[in-house]
Amino acid sequence: FAPQIKDAPDLQDNEYAPIVEKILVLKPDVALTFDQATTDILDANNVPTVMLKVQTPEQAKDAVALLAGLFGTPEAGPRYAEFFDKTLAGVTEKLAAVPENARPHVLYINPKNMSQPHLVAEWWMKAGGARSVTDDGRTTETLALTTEFVLGADPDVVIVADPKDVDALKTDANLSQLRAVKEGRILVTPVGAHIWGNRTSEQPLTVLWLATHLYPDLFSQDDLRAAVRDYYKDFFGADLTDEQIGSVLSAGVKG
């Protein structure tokens, strides 16, 4: 639904710092970022910049409403909030029958740099029926993890954002000892407009996706696929085929 991205210029370097010279040539009406340092650099070069912050469900809805206004489609903001709340309410209602102490312990990890990548993941894991092993009241966006902590937590399920991370878990001398890795309980977050496990407007789908994998007796794959179809049609104007929906969800469960 965004084929123009394929031929668009790279405007960040390998460290994700903005390439100011290229940006100035393009003269954008506005730049979007999650990063304070990038905001400061662009602001110093008189590039209009909006810095988004998405760490909670309310901030996710606020960010979409802000962007909807910025892009001249303000009606999308309330529509998105309605979809968000309806999706979450449906998941919450079904999960009400699952006691807290019966919910699996889950770790969302980037094994390449040993971190839990985004604070918002603490919210969507809990909303999806998991008990996050890193949910300790943290306020930092990225949480550094030690091998000792991960092995001690020994979660029931491990979630990663890249299919390549599955092999990284299995070949690491330490992480391969986790029960979830040995027994194949590894989930790879889907990818549509962005990685569903990270800061994205697809966050309600992330919750439904997780609940569907953790509680297959309560949530059906057909309902998940229908929600994906409706979401991309409504908010991105894309009529996804069954094959495309499968591609978005194809990461699935890796054993």
PyMOL commands that set and color helices and strands:
alter all, ss='L'
color gray80, all
select helices_A, chain A and resi 3-7+20-26+36-44+57-70+76-95+100-102+120-127+147-153+164-171+175-177+179-182+203-214+221-236+242-249
alter helices_A, ss='H'
color red, helices_A
select strands_A, chain A and resi 31-33+49-51+105-108+115-116+131-132+143-144+157-160+186-188+253-254
alter strands_A, ss='S'
color yellow, strands_A
deselect
rebuild
show_as cartoon
